[in-house]
Structures are given as structure tokens and as C-alpha cells.
């Protein structure tokens, strides 16, 4: 393997979105990297992790606005909400709305979130979640999808220009990564990596082949989230560091 990128030494990682106890912070020190909810951790906790050589990534939902985040909602305009068939896209399971990444005003809100939650607390990088929405909600409207992806690239270019050392992990959104964001991404997370899919799904087989090559050529670091031992074993075989998820949340 010819991987020499900034995350080449990440062999283990954890995801935790809850409010940490002192014991939990100590547990997280055992990993090479941690993806966490930046509003839940104190600056002291983050510094403590980094002093143990843990790379710390802050969760940022790229395409969905969390209704609970009143502070962020102050920076949102009505025009920032994406629409399908003239209606806002509400996701009841997470109490979120899909947003319009074409809008520079919304991208400014994301920049505010990153500046205040990630940069101000000295985190090593950003973890962009919900990128998959670009592929799933707008696949029937290629013009909108392309413009949304261009908005994402504009945001990534701004971040790389302002913070050249900032590391970026993207969760899924494989088509968007291949078409637009790959030059700016240090790592991709394959959440829901399943051995059963890789036996039955041509989609999964195609992406496995793609990411094996990309990692071998040193273009991107591939991480996975698995939920069973067979998938964990397969991920290790592919040299994709894996996080074993238990239960329905990352708490």
C-alpha cells in the first residue's frame, strides 16, 4: 500500500456523539482518531485527547439543519431550505431539514458553524455527514444536483484556503466524491460497510474496487463502520480501519 497522506497512520478510530464522562475521554485516548459532536466536548477534553496523539474531528451536517441547534438557526434564512415539488424536505426521524447548498448564505452559515465549533476549539478536522443527500434527493434533477455539488466544492475550497492544515473526512456520498469533492477530501467513511452487501450488491462491489485502488494509489484513506464480525474481518482484510457500532446510535 502506497498511502502517505495525512491520515496514513490512522489504524483505529471511534465515533461518539454523546456528552462524555471523564472515563469516556480516557477510553477515546486509545484510538488514533475520534469523530465527535464538538458542542458536547470542552476545549480541555479536546486538548487532552490531542496530547495523547488522537486526531479529533468535529461533526458537521452538510445537508441537514438540526432543529435543536437554535444558535445555528439564527444564521439561517428562509431561502436556505431546499425544496422538492415546492415543499421543504423534512426528515422526521432526525428532526432535520435538507438545505440548499447552492445558497451562499447557507454556506456562510456552515462556515460560521465550522469556525466557531471546530476551528475555535482547535480540532484537527471536520467530519461532513449527510453528503449522501446530494446523491439521493436530487438524482432526478441533474442540474440542481450539479449546482449543489458546485456549492460543496466552493465551501471546500474556502476551507482549504483559510485553513490549509484542516483535515476533512466525508461520510458516504460516493458519487459526489468521485464527481466533485475528492481533491479536497483526506478520508471517506463507508458507514454501513456490510460483507453481505459485498456478496450480493453490484453497487457495493463496484465501490469496493474503486476505493481499494484509490487508497492503494495514496489518494484517499478509507474508513468503515460495521455492525458484525464478518464485516469487520472483511474491512480489515481490505486495510480499511473499522469502527464496530453497537446499538442504534453513537452514544
Secondary structure, DSSP 8 states (H G I E B T S, - for coil): ----STTTT---EEEE-S---HHHHHHHTTSSEEEE-GGGS-HHHHHHHHHTT-EEEEEEESSEEETT-HHHHTT--GGGB-EETTEE-EETTTTEEEB-TT-HHHHHHHHHHIIIIIITTT-SEEEEE-THHHHHTSTT-HHHHHHHHHHHHHHHHHHHHH-TT-EEEEES-HHHIIIIIGGG-SEEEEET--HHHHHH-HHHHHHHHHHHHHHHTTS-EEEEEESSHHHHHHHHHTT-EEEE--SSS--
